[in-house]
Amino acid sequence: MKAAIITYHRALNYGSALQAYALNHYLRTKGVEAYTIDYSSEGQRATYTFYEKGHGIMTLARNTFTFLYSKSLQKKRQRFEKFITYNIPLIGTEVFANKKIQNEMDVFICGSDQIWNGNTIDFTPHYLLDFVMDNDKCCSYAPSIGTLQQTQATQEAYRKHIKRFRQISVRESSGSSYLSQIIDEDVETVLDPVFLLDGEEWRRVASSECEKEGDYVLCYFIGDVKGMREFALRLGEFYHCRIYVILLNLRDVFCFKRKALYEAGPAEFVNLIDHARCVCTNSFHAISFSIILKKDFWVFVNNKKITSTEVHPQTRIIDLTESVGLSDRVLDPDEWQSVELGKPICFQDVYKKLNPLRVRSKEFIQRILENGKSV
Protein backbone atom coordinates (compact mmCIF):
# COMPACT_ATOMS: atom_id res chain seq x y z
CA MET A 1 0.00 0.00 0.00
CA LYS A 2 0.98 3.65 -0.42
CA ALA A 3 0.85 6.45 2.14
CA ALA A 4 1.44 10.20 1.98
CA ILE A 5 2.50 12.06 5.15
CA ILE A 6 2.35 15.78 5.77
CA THR A 7 4.41 17.29 8.58
CA TYR A 8 7.07 19.92 9.39
CA HIS A 9 9.98 18.06 7.82
CA ARG A 10 11.63 21.19 6.36
CA ALA A 11 11.87 23.20 9.59
CA LEU A 12 15.49 23.83 10.60
CA ASN A 13 14.74 22.04 13.85
CA TYR A 14 16.17 18.74 15.10
CA GLY A 15 12.91 17.38 16.47
CA SER A 16 11.00 18.22 13.30
CA ALA A 17 13.43 16.46 10.97
CA LEU A 18 13.88 13.41 13.21
CA GLN A 19 10.19 12.80 13.88
CA ALA A 20 9.48 13.15 10.15
CA TYR A 21 12.10 10.50 9.42
CA ALA A 22 10.82 8.22 12.17
CA LEU A 23 7.23 7.95 10.94
CA ASN A 24 8.22 7.54 7.30
CA HIS A 25 10.85 4.92 8.13
CA TYR A 26 8.60 2.97 10.49
CA LEU A 27 5.84 2.74 7.88
CA ARG A 28 8.36 1.41 5.38
CA THR A 29 9.45 -1.31 7.82
CA LYS A 30 5.79 -2.36 7.73
CA GLY A 31 5.87 -2.75 3.97
CA VAL A 32 4.21 0.59 3.23
CA GLU A 33 5.43 2.67 0.28
CA ALA A 34 5.51 5.86 2.35
CA TYR A 35 6.23 9.37 1.09
CA THR A 36 6.42 12.69 2.89
CA ILE A 37 4.83 15.54 0.96
CA ASP A 38 7.60 18.06 0.25
CA TYR A 39 5.59 21.04 1.43
CA SER A 40 6.51 23.92 3.68
CA SER A 41 4.34 26.97 4.17
CA GLU A 42 5.44 30.48 3.27
CA GLY A 43 5.49 31.32 6.98
CA GLN A 44 7.82 28.43 7.74
CA ARG A 45 10.21 29.40 4.98
CA ALA A 46 10.28 32.96 6.30
CA THR A 47 11.04 31.70 9.82
CA TYR A 48 14.15 29.82 8.74
CA THR A 49 15.80 32.31 6.40
CA PHE A 50 19.57 32.54 6.83
CA TYR A 51 19.46 36.21 7.82
CA GLU A 52 16.53 37.56 9.84
CA LYS A 53 14.36 40.35 8.54
CA GLY A 54 13.80 43.37 10.74
CA HIS A 55 15.54 46.41 12.17
CA GLY A 56 15.69 45.83 15.94
CA ILE A 57 18.90 45.60 17.92
CA MET A 58 18.46 41.85 18.58
CA THR A 59 17.90 41.21 14.88
CA LEU A 60 21.11 43.11 14.18
CA ALA A 61 22.96 41.10 16.83
CA ARG A 62 21.74 37.77 15.48
CA ASN A 63 22.53 38.70 11.89
CA THR A 64 26.00 39.85 12.91
CA PHE A 65 26.58 36.50 14.59
CA THR A 66 25.28 34.68 11.50
CA PHE A 67 27.72 36.64 9.34
CA LEU A 68 30.68 35.88 11.60
CA TYR A 69 29.91 32.15 11.73
CA SER A 70 28.33 31.82 8.29
CA LYS A 71 30.55 28.95 7.16
CA SER A 72 29.66 26.76 10.15
CA LEU A 73 25.96 27.68 10.05
CA GLN A 74 25.78 26.90 6.34
CA LYS A 75 27.35 23.53 7.10
CA LYS A 76 24.55 22.87 9.59
CA ARG A 77 21.94 23.69 6.93
CA GLN A 78 23.67 21.40 4.46
CA ARG A 79 23.54 18.57 6.97
CA PHE A 80 19.80 19.10 7.45
CA GLU A 81 19.31 19.00 3.69
CA LYS A 82 21.47 15.89 3.35
CA PHE A 83 19.55 14.12 6.11
CA ILE A 84 16.21 14.81 4.44
CA THR A 85 17.44 13.96 0.94
CA TYR A 86 19.00 10.63 1.91
CA ASN A 87 16.56 9.46 4.57
CA ILE A 88 13.05 10.72 3.81
CA PRO A 89 11.38 9.65 0.54
CA LEU A 90 9.46 12.65 -0.78
CA ILE A 91 6.54 13.35 -3.09
CA GLY A 92 5.86 16.74 -4.64
CA THR A 93 3.03 19.15 -3.86
CA GLU A 94 1.27 18.23 -7.10
CA VAL A 95 -0.52 15.68 -4.93
CA PHE A 96 -2.61 18.57 -3.54
CA ALA A 97 -4.64 18.95 -6.71
CA ASN A 98 -3.92 15.87 -8.81
CA LYS A 99 -6.79 13.39 -8.50
CA LYS A 100 -4.83 10.62 -10.21
CA ILE A 101 -1.98 10.81 -7.69
CA GLN A 102 -4.43 10.98 -4.79
CA ASN A 103 -6.22 7.88 -6.09
CA GLU A 104 -2.88 6.03 -5.99
CA MET A 105 -2.58 6.72 -2.26
CA ASP A 106 -4.30 4.39 0.17
CA VAL A 107 -3.98 6.76 3.12
CA PHE A 108 -2.99 10.33 3.97
CA ILE A 109 -1.48 10.88 7.41
CA CYS A 110 -1.02 14.10 9.34
CA GLY A 111 2.34 13.50 11.01
CA SER A 112 3.69 14.88 14.23
CA ASP A 113 5.14 18.22 15.46
CA GLN A 114 2.93 21.26 16.12
CA ILE A 115 1.28 21.08 12.72
CA TRP A 116 -2.18 21.63 14.28
CA ASN A 117 -1.19 24.74 16.23
CA GLY A 118 -3.09 27.55 14.53
CA ASN A 119 -1.06 30.14 16.45
CA THR A 120 2.20 29.34 14.67
CA ILE A 121 3.40 31.14 11.57
CA ASP A 122 3.92 27.72 9.93
CA PHE A 123 0.26 26.66 10.03
CA THR A 124 -2.00 26.30 7.01
CA PRO A 125 -5.15 24.15 6.49
CA HIS A 126 -3.05 21.80 4.35
CA TYR A 127 -1.83 20.33 7.65
CA LEU A 128 -5.46 19.38 8.31
CA LEU A 129 -5.60 17.54 4.95
CA ASP A 130 -7.97 20.10 3.44
CA PHE A 131 -6.76 19.03 -0.01
CA VAL A 132 -7.66 15.33 0.28
CA MET A 133 -10.67 14.48 -1.87
CA ASP A 134 -11.56 11.16 -0.19
CA ASN A 135 -12.47 11.54 3.50
CA ASP A 136 -11.96 7.83 4.14
CA LYS A 137 -8.22 8.23 3.48
CA CYS A 138 -7.66 10.89 6.19
CA CYS A 139 -5.82 9.93 9.39
CA SER A 140 -3.42 11.46 11.89
CA TYR A 141 -0.52 10.16 13.91
CA ALA A 142 0.68 12.28 16.87
CA PRO A 143 0.27 15.86 15.64
CA SER A 144 0.34 18.48 18.38
CA ILE A 145 -1.85 21.54 18.87
CA GLY A 146 0.95 23.04 20.97
CA THR A 147 -1.26 25.13 23.22
CA LEU A 148 -4.88 24.95 24.35
CA GLN A 149 -5.37 28.63 23.47
CA GLN A 150 -6.56 28.28 19.89
CA THR A 151 -8.54 30.96 18.09
CA GLN A 152 -12.18 30.52 17.20
CA ALA A 153 -11.19 30.31 13.54
CA THR A 154 -8.76 27.46 14.25
CA GLN A 155 -11.38 25.62 16.29
CA GLU A 156 -13.80 25.90 13.38
CA ALA A 157 -11.09 24.52 11.09
CA TYR A 158 -10.71 21.56 13.46
CA ARG A 159 -14.46 20.89 13.29
CA LYS A 160 -14.54 21.20 9.52
CA HIS A 161 -11.54 19.06 8.66
CA ILE A 162 -10.62 16.68 11.51
CA LYS A 163 -14.18 15.35 11.86
CA ARG A 164 -13.66 13.78 8.41
CA PHE A 165 -10.80 11.58 9.66
CA ARG A 166 -11.19 7.81 10.05
CA GLN A 167 -8.43 7.57 12.67
CA ILE A 168 -7.46 10.50 14.92
CA SER A 169 -4.58 10.68 17.38
CA VAL A 170 -2.46 13.45 18.88
CA ARG A 171 0.78 13.56 20.85
CA GLU A 172 -0.30 15.01 24.22
CA SER A 173 -3.11 13.91 26.52
CA SER A 174 -4.02 17.57 27.10
CA GLY A 175 -4.45 18.04 23.35
CA SER A 176 -6.50 14.86 23.11
CA SER A 177 -9.00 16.08 25.71
CA TYR A 178 -9.19 19.52 24.13
CA LEU A 179 -9.82 18.24 20.60
CA SER A 180 -12.31 15.61 21.73
CA GLN A 181 -14.50 18.34 23.18
CA ILE A 182 -14.27 20.52 20.07
CA ILE A 183 -15.01 17.88 17.44
CA ASP A 184 -17.14 15.58 19.64
CA GLU A 185 -15.08 12.56 18.62
CA ASP A 186 -12.69 10.26 20.46
CA VAL A 187 -9.08 11.35 20.01
CA GLU A 188 -6.33 8.95 21.07
CA THR A 189 -2.99 9.88 22.62
CA VAL A 190 0.10 8.25 21.12
CA LEU A 191 3.85 8.68 21.44
CA ASP A 192 5.92 11.02 19.33
CA PRO A 193 7.13 9.14 16.22
CA VAL A 194 10.75 9.10 17.44
CA PHE A 195 9.70 6.44 19.98
CA LEU A 196 8.61 4.09 17.19
CA LEU A 197 12.30 3.29 16.66
CA ASP A 198 14.64 1.86 19.28
CA GLY A 199 18.16 2.96 20.16
CA GLU A 200 19.90 0.65 17.69
CA GLU A 201 17.71 1.84 14.83
CA TRP A 202 18.61 5.44 15.66
CA ARG A 203 22.31 4.64 15.90
CA ARG A 204 22.20 3.40 12.31
CA VAL A 205 21.32 6.90 11.06
CA ALA A 206 23.52 8.82 13.52
CA SER A 207 26.60 10.61 12.22
CA SER A 208 29.94 10.89 14.04
CA GLU A 209 31.05 13.98 12.09
CA CYS A 210 30.66 16.20 15.18
CA GLU A 211 31.70 13.52 17.68
CA LYS A 212 33.61 14.65 20.77
CA GLU A 213 36.17 12.59 22.69
CA GLY A 214 35.88 11.85 26.39
CA ASP A 215 33.06 12.53 28.81
CA TYR A 216 30.95 15.64 28.34
CA VAL A 217 27.70 17.22 29.41
CA LEU A 218 25.58 18.06 26.37
CA CYS A 219 23.36 21.13 26.51
CA TYR A 220 20.57 22.10 24.16
CA PHE A 221 18.77 25.26 25.22
CA ILE A 222 15.70 26.78 23.56
CA GLY A 223 15.28 30.31 24.88
CA ASP A 224 15.88 30.63 28.60
CA VAL A 225 14.68 29.17 31.89
CA LYS A 226 16.12 30.75 35.02
CA GLY A 227 18.90 28.62 36.49
CA MET A 228 19.21 26.29 33.48
CA ARG A 229 22.62 27.44 32.32
CA GLU A 230 23.99 27.70 35.86
CA PHE A 231 22.84 24.14 36.50
CA ALA A 232 24.71 22.95 33.39
CA LEU A 233 27.94 24.40 34.82
CA ARG A 234 27.23 22.58 38.05
CA LEU A 235 26.85 19.30 36.14
CA GLY A 236 30.20 19.84 34.45
CA GLU A 237 31.88 20.35 37.81
CA PHE A 238 30.14 17.33 39.33
CA TYR A 239 31.18 14.97 36.52
CA HIS A 240 34.60 16.64 36.02
CA CYS A 241 34.03 16.90 32.29
CA ARG A 242 33.62 19.41 29.51
CA ILE A 243 30.36 21.11 28.64
CA TYR A 244 29.17 21.41 25.04
CA VAL A 245 26.12 23.35 23.93
CA ILE A 246 24.40 22.90 20.57
CA LEU A 247 24.13 26.56 19.72
CA LEU A 248 20.68 28.00 19.26
CA ASN A 249 20.79 31.13 21.40
CA LEU A 250 23.10 34.14 21.61
CA ARG A 251 23.21 33.70 25.41
CA ASP A 252 25.57 30.77 24.83
CA VAL A 253 28.01 32.49 22.49
CA PHE A 254 30.03 34.30 25.15
CA CYS A 255 29.98 31.73 27.96
CA PHE A 256 33.52 30.41 27.75
CA LYS A 257 32.86 27.58 30.22
CA ARG A 258 30.63 25.99 27.56
CA LYS A 259 31.97 25.06 24.14
CA ALA A 260 29.54 25.88 21.35
CA LEU A 261 28.68 23.38 18.62
CA TYR A 262 27.61 25.20 15.45
CA GLU A 263 27.49 22.56 12.73
CA ALA A 264 25.38 19.65 14.00
CA GLY A 265 22.61 18.40 11.76
CA PRO A 266 19.89 15.88 12.77
CA ALA A 267 22.15 12.82 12.47
CA GLU A 268 24.89 14.54 14.49
CA PHE A 269 22.34 15.57 17.13
CA VAL A 270 21.46 11.92 17.75
CA ASN A 271 25.12 10.93 18.00
CA LEU A 272 26.00 13.76 20.39
CA ILE A 273 23.25 12.67 22.78
CA ASP A 274 24.26 9.03 22.44
CA HIS A 275 27.83 9.76 23.60
CA ALA A 276 27.03 12.31 26.31
CA ARG A 277 27.64 11.65 29.99
CA CYS A 278 24.51 13.64 30.78
CA VAL A 279 22.09 15.93 28.93
CA CYS A 280 20.82 19.29 30.22
CA THR A 281 18.01 20.88 28.21
CA ASN A 282 14.52 22.34 28.02
CA SER A 283 13.78 20.53 24.75
CA PHE A 284 11.14 17.81 24.39
CA HIS A 285 13.05 15.96 21.70
CA ALA A 286 16.38 16.18 23.54
CA ILE A 287 14.85 14.30 26.48
CA SER A 288 13.02 11.94 24.11
CA PHE A 289 16.32 10.85 22.61
CA SER A 290 17.92 10.72 26.06
CA ILE A 291 15.24 8.19 27.02
CA ILE A 292 15.57 6.21 23.78
CA LEU A 293 19.39 6.11 24.06
CA LYS A 294 19.29 5.61 27.85
CA LYS A 295 21.16 8.74 28.86
CA ASP A 296 20.85 10.56 32.17
CA PHE A 297 19.21 13.95 31.68
CA TRP A 298 17.76 16.97 33.43
CA VAL A 299 15.05 19.05 31.78
CA PHE A 300 13.93 22.54 32.75
CA VAL A 301 10.46 24.07 32.66
CA ASN A 302 9.31 27.48 33.84
CA ASN A 303 6.85 26.05 36.36
CA LYS A 304 6.86 22.37 37.30
CA LYS A 305 3.53 22.69 39.09
CA ILE A 306 1.60 23.35 35.86
CA THR A 307 -0.65 20.39 35.11
CA SER A 308 -1.38 18.84 31.75
CA THR A 309 -4.86 20.38 31.71
CA GLU A 310 -3.61 23.94 31.90
CA VAL A 311 -2.68 26.14 28.99
CA HIS A 312 1.06 25.97 28.56
CA PRO A 313 3.37 24.66 25.82
CA GLN A 314 5.61 22.82 28.32
CA THR A 315 2.86 20.28 29.00
CA ARG A 316 4.45 17.90 26.46
CA ILE A 317 7.54 17.64 28.68
CA ILE A 318 5.47 17.14 31.82
CA ASP A 319 3.15 14.62 30.12
CA LEU A 320 6.06 12.54 28.80
CA THR A 321 8.12 12.47 32.00
CA GLU A 322 5.07 11.63 34.11
CA SER A 323 4.10 8.78 31.79
CA VAL A 324 7.49 7.04 32.19
CA GLY A 325 8.10 7.86 35.86
CA LEU A 326 10.71 10.57 35.38
CA SER A 327 9.00 13.59 36.96
CA ASP A 328 11.97 13.94 39.33
CA ARG A 329 14.15 14.82 36.33
CA VAL A 330 12.06 17.92 35.63
CA LEU A 331 13.41 21.09 37.28
CA ASP A 332 12.11 24.63 37.56
CA PRO A 333 13.68 27.88 38.83
CA ASP A 334 12.56 27.16 42.41
CA GLU A 335 14.33 23.84 42.92
CA TRP A 336 17.39 23.37 40.72
CA GLN A 337 19.85 24.46 43.41
CA SER A 338 18.80 21.72 45.85
CA VAL A 339 18.64 18.69 43.53
CA GLU A 340 20.82 15.62 44.17
CA LEU A 341 23.02 15.00 41.14
CA GLY A 342 24.53 11.57 41.71
CA LYS A 343 21.50 9.29 41.31
CA PRO A 344 21.33 7.75 37.80
CA ILE A 345 18.10 7.02 35.99
CA CYS A 346 16.90 3.42 36.29
CA PHE A 347 16.01 2.80 32.66
CA GLN A 348 14.75 -0.69 33.43
CA ASP A 349 11.90 0.93 35.38
CA VAL A 350 11.41 3.57 32.69
CA TYR A 351 11.01 0.97 29.95
CA LYS A 352 8.47 -1.00 31.96
CA LYS A 353 6.22 2.04 31.52
CA LEU A 354 7.42 3.10 28.08
CA ASN A 355 7.07 -0.25 26.30
CA PRO A 356 3.27 -0.53 26.74
CA LEU A 357 2.93 2.99 25.36
CA ARG A 358 5.02 1.98 22.37
CA VAL A 359 2.85 -1.08 21.80
CA ARG A 360 -0.30 1.03 21.97
CA SER A 361 1.14 3.56 19.51
CA LYS A 362 2.15 0.88 17.04
CA GLU A 363 -1.27 -0.73 17.33
CA PHE A 364 -2.82 2.60 16.38
CA ILE A 365 -0.66 2.74 13.24
CA GLN A 366 -1.70 -0.82 12.41
CA ARG A 367 -5.33 0.27 12.53
CA ILE A 368 -4.54 3.11 10.14
CA LEU A 369 -2.98 0.65 7.72
CA GLU A 370 -5.84 -1.85 7.99
CA ASN A 371 -8.37 0.89 7.30
CA GLY A 372 -6.27 2.08 4.38
CA LYS A 373 -6.42 -1.37 2.81
CA SER A 374 -10.20 -1.42 3.13
CA VAL A 375 -10.76 1.92 1.39
C-alpha positions in Angstrom: 0.0 0.0 0.0 1.0 3.7 -0.4 0.9 6.5 2.1 1.4 10.2 2.0 2.5 12.1 5.1 2.4 15.8 5.8 4.4 17.3 8.6 7.1 19.9 9.4 10.0 18.1 7.8 11.6 21.2 6.4 11.9 23.2 9.6 15.5 23.8 10.6 14.7 22.0 13.8 16.2 18.7 15.1 12.9 17.4 16.5 11.0 18.2 13.3 13.4 16.5 11.0 13.9 13.4 13.2 10.2 12.8 13.9 9.5 13.1 10.2 12.1 10.5 9.4 10.8 8.2 12.2 7.2 7.9 10.9 8.2 7.5 7.3 10.9 4.9 8.1 8.6 3.0 10.5 5.8 2.7 7.9 8.4 1.4 5.4 9.4 -1.3 7.8 5.8 -2.4 7.7 5.9 -2.7 4.0 4.2 0.6 3.2 5.4 2.7 0.3 5.5 5.9 2.3 6.2 9.4 1.1 6.4 12.7 2.9 4.8 15.5 1.0 7.6 18.1 0.3 5.6 21.0 1.4 6.5 23.9 3.7 4.3 27.0 4.2 5.4 30.5 3.3 5.5 31.3 7.0 7.8 28.4 7.7 10.2 29.4 5.0 10.3 33.0 6.3 11.0 31.7 9.8 14.2 29.8 8.7 15.8 32.3 6.4 19.6 32.5 6.8 19.5 36.2 7.8 16.5 37.6 9.8 14.4 40.4 8.5 13.8 43.4 10.7 15.5 46.4 12.2 15.7 45.8 15.9 18.9 45.6 17.9 18.5 41.9 18.6 17.9 41.2 14.9 21.1 43.1 14.2 23.0 41.1 16.8 21.7 37.8 15.5 22.5 38.7 11.9 26.0 39.8 12.9 26.6 36.5 14.6 25.3 34.7 11.5 27.7 36.6 9.3 30.7 35.9 11.6 29.9 32.2 11.7 28.3 31.8 8.3 30.5 28.9 7.2 29.7 26.8 10.1 26.0 27.7 10.1 25.8 26.9 6.3 27.4 23.5 7.1 24.5 22.9 9.6 21.9 23.7 6.9 23.7 21.4 4.5 23.5 18.6 7.0 19.8 19.1 7.4 19.3 19.0 3.7 21.5 15.9 3.4 19.6 14.1 6.1 16.2 14.8 4.4 17.4 14.0 0.9 19.0 10.6 1.9 16.6 9.5 4.6 13.0 10.7 3.8 11.4 9.7 0.5 9.5 12.7 -0.8 6.5 13.3 -3.1 5.9 16.7 -4.6 3.0 19.1 -3.9 1.3 18.2 -7.1 -0.5 15.7 -4.9 -2.6 18.6 -3.5 -4.6 19.0 -6.7 -3.9 15.9 -8.8 -6.8 13.4 -8.5 -4.8 10.6 -10.2 -2.0 10.8 -7.7 -4.4 11.0 -4.8 -6.2 7.9 -6.1 -2.9 6.0 -6.0 -2.6 6.7 -2.3 -4.3 4.4 0.2 -4.0 6.8 3.1 -3.0 10.3 4.0 -1.5 10.9 7.4 -1.0 14.1 9.3 2.3 13.5 11.0 3.7 14.9 14.2 5.1 18.2 15.5 2.9 21.3 16.1 1.3 21.1 12.7 -2.2 21.6 14.3 -1.2 24.7 16.2 -3.1 27.5 14.5 -1.1 30.1 16.5 2.2 29.3 14.7 3.4 31.1 11.6 3.9 27.7 9.9 0.3 26.7 10.0 -2.0 26.3 7.0 -5.1 24.1 6.5 -3.0 21.8 4.3 -1.8 20.3 7.6 -5.5 19.4 8.3 -5.6 17.5 4.9 -8.0 20.1 3.4 -6.8 19.0 0.0 -7.7 15.3 0.3 -10.7 14.5 -1.9 -11.6 11.2 -0.2 -12.5 11.5 3.5 -12.0 7.8 4.1 -8.2 8.2 3.5 -7.7 10.9 6.2 -5.8 9.9 9.4 -3.4 11.5 11.9 -0.5 10.2 13.9 0.7 12.3 16.9 0.3 15.9 15.6 0.3 18.5 18.4 -1.8 21.5 18.9 1.0 23.0 21.0 -1.3 25.1 23.2 -4.9 25.0 24.3 -5.4 28.6 23.5 -6.6 28.3 19.9 -8.5 31.0 18.1 -12.2 30.5 17.2 -11.2 30.3 13.5 -8.8 27.5 14.3 -11.4 25.6 16.3 -13.8 25.9 13.4 -11.1 24.5 11.1 -10.7 21.6 13.5 -14.5 20.9 13.3 -14.5 21.2 9.5 -11.5 19.1 8.7 -10.6 16.7 11.5 -14.2 15.4 11.9 -13.7 13.8 8.4 -10.8 11.6 9.7 -11.2 7.8 10.1 -8.4 7.6 12.7 -7.5 10.5 14.9 -4.6 10.7 17.4 -2.5 13.4 18.9 0.8 13.6 20.8 -0.3 15.0 24.2 -3.1 13.9 26.5 -4.0 17.6 27.1 -4.4 18.0 23.4 -6.5 14.9 23.1 -9.0 16.1 25.7 -9.2 19.5 24.1 -9.8 18.2 20.6 -12.3 15.6 21.7 -14.5 18.3 23.2 -14.3 20.5 20.1 -15.0 17.9 17.4 -17.1 15.6 19.6 -15.1 12.6 18.6 -12.7 10.3 20.5 -9.1 11.4 20.0 -6.3 9.0 21.1 -3.0 9.9 22.6 0.1 8.2 21.1 3.8 8.7 21.4 5.9 11.0 19.3 7.1 9.1 16.2 10.8 9.1 17.4 9.7 6.4 20.0 8.6 4.1 17.2 12.3 3.3 16.7 14.6 1.9 19.3 18.2 3.0 20.2 19.9 0.6 17.7 17.7 1.8 14.8 18.6 5.4 15.7 22.3 4.6 15.9 22.2 3.4 12.3 21.3 6.9 11.1 23.5 8.8 13.5 26.6 10.6 12.2 29.9 10.9 14.0 31.1 14.0 12.1 30.7 16.2 15.2 31.7 13.5 17.7 33.6 14.6 20.8 36.2 12.6 22.7 35.9 11.8 26.4 33.1 12.5 28.8 31.0 15.6 28.3 27.7 17.2 29.4 25.6 18.1 26.4 23.4 21.1 26.5 20.6 22.1 24.2 18.8 25.3 25.2 15.7 26.8 23.6 15.3 30.3 24.9 15.9 30.6 28.6 14.7 29.2 31.9 16.1 30.8 35.0 18.9 28.6 36.5 19.2 26.3 33.5 22.6 27.4 32.3 24.0 27.7 35.9 22.8 24.1 36.5 24.7 22.9 33.4 27.9 24.4 34.8 27.2 22.6 38.0 26.8 19.3 36.1 30.2 19.8 34.4 31.9 20.3 37.8 30.1 17.3 39.3 31.2 15.0 36.5 34.6 16.6 36.0 34.0 16.9 32.3 33.6 19.4 29.5 30.4 21.1 28.6 29.2 21.4 25.0 26.1 23.4 23.9 24.4 22.9 20.6 24.1 26.6 19.7 20.7 28.0 19.3 20.8 31.1 21.4 23.1 34.1 21.6 23.2 33.7 25.4 25.6 30.8 24.8 28.0 32.5 22.5 30.0 34.3 25.2 30.0 31.7 28.0 33.5 30.4 27.7 32.9 27.6 30.2 30.6 26.0 27.6 32.0 25.1 24.1 29.5 25.9 21.3 28.7 23.4 18.6 27.6 25.2 15.5 27.5 22.6 12.7 25.4 19.7 14.0 22.6 18.4 11.8 19.9 15.9 12.8 22.2 12.8 12.5 24.9 14.5 14.5 22.3 15.6 17.1 21.5 11.9 17.8 25.1 10.9 18.0 26.0 13.8 20.4 23.2 12.7 22.8 24.3 9.0 22.4 27.8 9.8 23.6 27.0 12.3 26.3 27.6 11.6 30.0 24.5 13.6 30.8 22.1 15.9 28.9 20.8 19.3 30.2 18.0 20.9 28.2 14.5 22.3 28.0 13.8 20.5 24.8 11.1 17.8 24.4 13.0 16.0 21.7 16.4 16.2 23.5 14.8 14.3 26.5 13.0 11.9 24.1 16.3 10.8 22.6 17.9 10.7 26.1 15.2 8.2 27.0 15.6 6.2 23.8 19.4 6.1 24.1 19.3 5.6 27.9 21.2 8.7 28.9 20.9 10.6 32.2 19.2 14.0 31.7 17.8 17.0 33.4 15.1 19.0 31.8 13.9 22.5 32.8 10.5 24.1 32.7 9.3 27.5 33.8 6.9 26.0 36.4 6.9 22.4 37.3 3.5 22.7 39.1 1.6 23.3 35.9 -0.6 20.4 35.1 -1.4 18.8 31.8 -4.9 20.4 31.7 -3.6 23.9 31.9 -2.7 26.1 29.0 1.1 26.0 28.6 3.4 24.7 25.8 5.6 22.8 28.3 2.9 20.3 29.0 4.4 17.9 26.5 7.5 17.6 28.7 5.5 17.1 31.8 3.2 14.6 30.1 6.1 12.5 28.8 8.1 12.5 32.0 5.1 11.6 34.1 4.1 8.8 31.8 7.5 7.0 32.2 8.1 7.9 35.9 10.7 10.6 35.4 9.0 13.6 37.0 12.0 13.9 39.3 14.1 14.8 36.3 12.1 17.9 35.6 13.4 21.1 37.3 12.1 24.6 37.6 13.7 27.9 38.8 12.6 27.2 42.4 14.3 23.8 42.9 17.4 23.4 40.7 19.9 24.5 43.4 18.8 21.7 45.9 18.6 18.7 43.5 20.8 15.6 44.2 23.0 15.0 41.1 24.5 11.6 41.7 21.5 9.3 41.3 21.3 7.8 37.8 18.1 7.0 36.0 16.9 3.4 36.3 16.0 2.8 32.7 14.8 -0.7 33.4 11.9 0.9 35.4 11.4 3.6 32.7 11.0 1.0 29.9 8.5 -1.0 32.0 6.2 2.0 31.5 7.4 3.1 28.1 7.1 -0.2 26.3 3.3 -0.5 26.7 2.9 3.0 25.4 5.0 2.0 22.4 2.8 -1.1 21.8 -0.3 1.0 22.0 1.1 3.6 19.5 2.1 0.9 17.0 -1.3 -0.7 17.3 -2.8 2.6 16.4 -0.7 2.7 13.2 -1.7 -0.8 12.4 -5.3 0.3 12.5 -4.5 3.1 10.1 -3.0 0.6 7.7 -5.8 -1.8 8.0 -8.4 0.9 7.3 -6.3 2.1 4.4 -6.4 -1.4 2.8 -10.2 -1.4 3.1 -10.8 1.9 1.4 
